Structures are given as structure tokens and as C-alpha cells.
């Protein structure tokens, strides 16, 4: 859990979040190898997301922004849809996003926008591009998202940043910057950390192409972000 202090009133308040456990997935994921495609086995798949605890209803009155790096379209994705998931689940916590920024290398703009529900198109901004790994590489064509977030949001906004682009070098550049930057304006971060040391995630393929980090090292990344005050979640 997080314990926050309101420095104006001296009041403390608590927010809960899912624990960092097992292989940074739902604990039953992969417990049944070759599980049938049946409802009772859905918890054993790696794309089950019901264990991710969204934020509690917020009292913030300013903007709510979602930045999604690795968004194929609104309803689909290699590991299941992210935009639709965040929009619908976070809305249950009284968090409806005012602005949505999505990035993906392969999906054409016309194809992406054709999947966005009409009522959300005026708040959704999509760019087909590769995102950058370092702040000095930031440009309109290849944004470094922590820099873009600081351009678009201020400290009184709510920001959710989802990072899943299957490129350990780029992802780690973003995460290392966030950990070392004093103020990023990021409240919530969702990241699939592709590492060689996650022994159950065989679907990631050749371990030599992954980040050469142990599962303990991955725990440390998420723990440090949480200690920094960011609600950091392992993604699928």
C-alpha cells in the first residue's frame, strides 16, 4: 500500500495496489501448461489482467491523461487491448481520460483511428512512430515520452503511462530516466519488463534478445518506482 501525507492539512491517506509476487503475473499464470480455452482456466493465461488494482476514486479536478506506447488499436493488441482496458476499468474509479496519446510503429493512422469509438476520437491523438530511448533524442517524429509528458501535463494532472514496445533498450532508457528524474508528473506506470530471468515467460522467445536481468532485478525496478510514489504495475 501507499501512505501519503497532505503537507497542507497534515492528514494521511492510504492507497492500495497489488503486491509484487511470483513471476510478476497473476500467480496462477502458467500453473497449468496447455490449459484448455475454457472460462475456468482463464486465470492460467498470461494475458489475464484482473489482478491489476486501479487507483481509487480521485479528488483531482484537473486533466487526466493516458500515454500508451505500444497501442496497436483501441480494441486489439498482441497481449490484448490496452486502451479499451484502461479507459473502461479506470472509469470505474471515476477516472475518465481527457486526453489520450497513443504510439505504435506498425499501425497506420487511418487504421488506428477507425477502431476508436466516435465519442472518444476528439480526445485521442495517435502517432505512428518509434519512440526514443533518451531525452536528447526527443523530437516531434520520435518523442521521448517522459519529456512529452512534462510538456503536456502539470503536477496537478493525473498521468498514466503504459510502456510495452518489446524493445528492452528503449524501455530501459525511459524507466531509468523516470527513476532518476526528480519530478516526472507520472502518477501511474504500467510496464511489461521483458527479461531473460523470468523463467515462466517462454513466449518472449530467445532469452538473448531480452534484457539480461534476473527476476529479482525486475522486482527492484518496480519497488523503486513505488518507493518514488509512482503506482507501478507489471503489464502483460
Secondary structure, 3 states (H helix, E strand, C coil): CEEEECCCCCCEEEECCCCCCCCCCCCCCCCCCCCCCCHHHHHHCCCCCCCCCCCCCCCCCCCEEEEEECCCCCCCCCCCCCHHHHHHHHHCCCCCCCEEEEEECCCCHHHHHCCCCHHHHHHEEEEECCCCCCHHHCCCCCCCHHHHHHHHCCCCCEEEEEECCCCHHHHHHHHHHHHHCCCCCCCEEEECCCEEECCCCHHHCCHHHCEEEEHHHHHHHHHHHHHCCCEEEECC
